[in-house]
Amino acid sequence: MTQLRQSLTLFDMTMIAIGATIGSGIFLTPSIAAQALPSPALMLAVWFVGMTSVQKPAQAWAGLLFLGLGVPVSLFWRRRSSR
């Protein structure tokens, strides 16, 4: 059985640090917001407004990536409209 090297490169350490930063933000920020809001319904409303405000820019970036990567957008729309 082969042994794995026990070493981390600068890239590995950078990715671990970025993942820890993003991961802690994803799990800590909602709990802080939930403590500040008086009711669960208001928390869900804030979450819904936040998600819908992020959706359109994300769709725009996805469209630009389709164009930039050379994916035939006409085929994508044709498939989507036939549903």
Secondary structure as a PSIPRED ss2 file (coil, helix, strand):
# PSIPRED VFORMAT (PSIPRED V4.0)

   1 M C   1.000  0.000  0.000
   2 T C   1.000  0.000  0.000
   3 Q C   1.000  0.000  0.000
   4 L C   1.000  0.000  0.000
   5 R C   1.000  0.000  0.000
   6 Q C   1.000  0.000  0.000
   7 S C   1.000  0.000  0.000
   8 L C   1.000  0.000  0.000
   9 T C   1.000  0.000  0.000
  10 L H   0.000  1.000  0.000
  11 F H   0.000  1.000  0.000
  12 D H   0.000  1.000  0.000
  13 M H   0.000  1.000  0.000
  14 T H   0.000  1.000  0.000
  15 M H   0.000  1.000  0.000
  16 I H   0.000  1.000  0.000
  17 A H   0.000  1.000  0.000
  18 I H   0.000  1.000  0.000
  19 G H   0.000  1.000  0.000
  20 A H   0.000  1.000  0.000
  21 T H   0.000  1.000  0.000
  22 I H   0.000  1.000  0.000
  23 G H   0.000  1.000  0.000
  24 S H   0.000  1.000  0.000
  25 G H   0.000  1.000  0.000
  26 I H   0.000  1.000  0.000
  27 F H   0.000  1.000  0.000
  28 L H   0.000  1.000  0.000
  29 T H   0.000  1.000  0.000
  30 P H   0.000  1.000  0.000
  31 S H   0.000  1.000  0.000
  32 I H   0.000  1.000  0.000
  33 A H   0.000  1.000  0.000
  34 A H   0.000  1.000  0.000
  35 Q H   0.000  1.000  0.000
  36 A H   0.000  1.000  0.000
  37 L C   1.000  0.000  0.000
  38 P C   1.000  0.000  0.000
  39 S C   1.000  0.000  0.000
  40 P H   0.000  1.000  0.000
  41 A H   0.000  1.000  0.000
  42 L H   0.000  1.000  0.000
  43 M H   0.000  1.000  0.000
  44 L H   0.000  1.000  0.000
  45 A H   0.000  1.000  0.000
  46 V H   0.000  1.000  0.000
  47 W H   0.000  1.000  0.000
  48 F H   0.000  1.000  0.000
  49 V H   0.000  1.000  0.000
  50 G H   0.000  1.000  0.000
  51 M H   0.000  1.000  0.000
  52 T H   0.000  1.000  0.000
  53 S H   0.000  1.000  0.000
  54 V H   0.000  1.000  0.000
  55 Q H   0.000  1.000  0.000
  56 K H   0.000  1.000  0.000
  57 P H   0.000  1.000  0.000
  58 A H   0.000  1.000  0.000
  59 Q H   0.000  1.000  0.000
  60 A H   0.000  1.000  0.000
  61 W H   0.000  1.000  0.000
  62 A H   0.000  1.000  0.000
  63 G H   0.000  1.000  0.000
  64 L H   0.000  1.000  0.000
  65 L H   0.000  1.000  0.000
  66 F H   0.000  1.000  0.000
  67 L H   0.000  1.000  0.000
  68 G H   0.000  1.000  0.000
  69 L C   1.000  0.000  0.000
  70 G C   1.000  0.000  0.000
  71 V C   1.000  0.000  0.000
  72 P C   1.000  0.000  0.000
  73 V H   0.000  1.000  0.000
  74 S H   0.000  1.000  0.000
  75 L H   0.000  1.000  0.000
  76 F H   0.000  1.000  0.000
  77 W H   0.000  1.000  0.000
  78 R H   0.000  1.000  0.000
  79 R H   0.000  1.000  0.000
  80 R H   0.000  1.000  0.000
  81 S H   0.000  1.000  0.000
  82 S C   1.000  0.000  0.000
  83 R C   1.000  0.000  0.000
